[in-house]
Amino acid sequence: MVLTDTLSSKFICFHLINISYKLNSTLKIELAKPNKSEMFELKSYEKFRDTEDVRFFDISINNSNFRDLVIHSGPAVSPPNDKELGNWQFYIHHKQEDNLLAISGGRTFYLVNLGWEYPFYKVRLESCGLILKIPRGTFHRSVSDENGSVVLNQAIRDKEGSVESEFKVTNSKDNKKLHDCITNLQPKFKIYSVK
C-alpha cells in the first residue's frame, strides 16, 4: 500500500521504531525519531564552460576525502540478493556519507532510514543527472539498467572509517525492522536527471 497521508506514515514509522526497540537486532544502530535523521538530498553542480560539442562541469563535493568508481556490467545488483532465499541485502555506512553521480547508464537506489518521516524510498539516477547524497545510517542498495552503469562516489568519510568497516553487508532477513519496512511499505519514487 502506498501511504500518502502524513499522519498514517508517521504512525507506521513510529510503530516500526517501537517494534525495533523490542527486538534483538544483529546490527547495532541508533534509531532516531521521525524527522530527526538527515534526509537524502540532491546536489546540483555547475557547468563552467561550453565549446563546440563539449560541455565542462565542476562536480566537486566539498570535503570529499574518498572516491570510488562503481561499474556495473549489465543489470547488476549491489549488494546482491542472498543466494539462499533471495532476500534483499543492503549496505549501511555509519562513518561515511555517499555522494553519487551516474556517469553513464542509469541506476535505481533503494534507501531505508527509520529516522525519516517516511522510511523507504526508490531513487532513480540517470546519466549526468544530479548527485545523490546518502547520509550516514541509511540502508541502501542499487540496481543497474539492462546495459549497466558507471557511478562515481565522492564520499566524505570519518577518520575512523575504512573500506572494511563501511562495506559490510546487512541481510534483510537478519534485521527485522529493515525486513518489515521493505515488506510492508511501498517505496516513494523519485527520479533525478538533468537533460
C-alpha positions, 0 to 999 in steps of 0.5 A: 500500500502506498501511504500518502497521508502524513499522519498514517506514515508517521504512525507506521514509522513510529510503530516500526521504531517501537517494534525495533526497540523490542527486538534483538537486532544483529546490527547495532544502530541508533534509531532516531525519531521521525524527522530527526535523521538527515534526509537524502538530498540532491546536489546540483553542480555547475557547468563552467564552460561550453565549446563546440560539442563539449560541455565542462562541469565542476562536480566537486563535493566539498570535503570529499576525502574518498572516491570510488568508481562503481561499474556495473556490467549489465543489470547488476545488483549491489549488494546482491540478493542472498543466494539462499532465499533471495532476500534483499541485502543492503549496505549501511555506512555509519562513518561515511556519507555517499555522494553519487553521480551516474556517469553513464547508464542509469541506476535505481537506489533503494534507501531505508532510514527509520529516522525519516518521516517516511522510511523507504524510498526508490531513487532513480539516477540517470546519466549526468543527472544530479548527485545523490547524497546518502547520509550516514545510517541509511540502508541502501542498495542499487540496481543497474539498467539492462546495459549497466552503469558507471557511478562515481562516489565522492564520499566524505568519510570519518577518520575512523572509517575504512573500506572494511568497516563501511562495506559490510553487508546487512541481510534483510532477513537478519534485521527485522525492522529493515525486513518489515519496512521493505515488506510492508511499505511501498517505496516513494519514487523519485527520479533525478536527471538533468537533460 
